[in-house]
Amino acid sequence: MTTFLQLIVVGISTGSVFGIVGVALVLVYRTTGIVNFAQGVFAVLGGMFTFELRPHMPLLAAIVLAVLLAAVLGTLAALVAVGFRGRTTHLASLVITVGIALLAEAILLATVGEVPRSYAGVWRHAWDVGGVLIQPQYVLIAGVALAATILLTLFLRGTVVGQALIASADSARAAELVGLNVRAVAVIAFAVAGGLCALGGALLAPTVPVVYNADLALTINGFAAAVFGGLTSIRLALLGGYALGIVEQLVVGYIDPQYNLTIALVVMLVLIGWRSRRELVA
């Protein structure tokens, strides 16, 4: 029983990061109509940047600066994916984001190599709760994921700016007619999503060392979590991340670690098929 509970705790932690990536994907999709398959790259960059900055400044300052750098790179990714005139089709933008992910992975391999990067978290000692070890870093990751989900949901649903962002995705032409700059909306969405993923990656690195190609697993799991919410629900994306994280840890603990990514792919395909069938029936 203790092993089971330990796997659940770790699963919620890693699932929170999957949820953060899923929430970022939903944010970009709801505001631009673009599926950003480079989203996991920003989580990797968050961990990498923090690792490089950590020796030169306090950890909190390193994380903040890493998030800001990722947001700037998210802005550049938006300019490339959307096009300088904002007329690139959503399919073309999706392909461009895949290219960005591959390019980023190649650059990381050439610059930082294959050695995993990690660093000490905010707290070093775990809490022993009935034989289950709970790292304070796990709680921090879960808390940040939950807070980000709540804040983004309130922003999109409860503010005029949030409603305007959603409207630009529903009809870009209509948004332009009422004075919204669709390209500027995409830049904001990509920047916020990039910074959010970088924060998740920076918080995860102390418990799970980050490697140059970790973006693939993060993107697949994040997309599966986003699909759980139909690419439109931020709250369900977080719940989907929790579910994936827990299931994958149970697979790692009781079956075989090599199947954890397969689980995400199967879940994603099942959800896509299920939702497609529902739409056809409706």
Secondary structure by P-SEA (a helix, b strand, c coil): caaaaaaaaaaaaaaaaaaaaaaaaaaaaacccccccccaaaaaaaaaaaaaacccccaaaaaaaaaaaaaaaaaaaaaaaacccccccaaaaaaaaaaaaaaaaaaaaaccccbbbbbbcccccccccccbbbbaaaaaaaaaaaaaaaaaaaaacccaaaaaaaaaaacaaaaaaacccaaaaaaaaaaaaaaaaaaaaaaacccbbbcccaaaaaaaaaaaaaaaaccccaaaaaaaaaaaaaaaaaaaacccccaaaaaaaaaaaaaaaaaaaaaaac
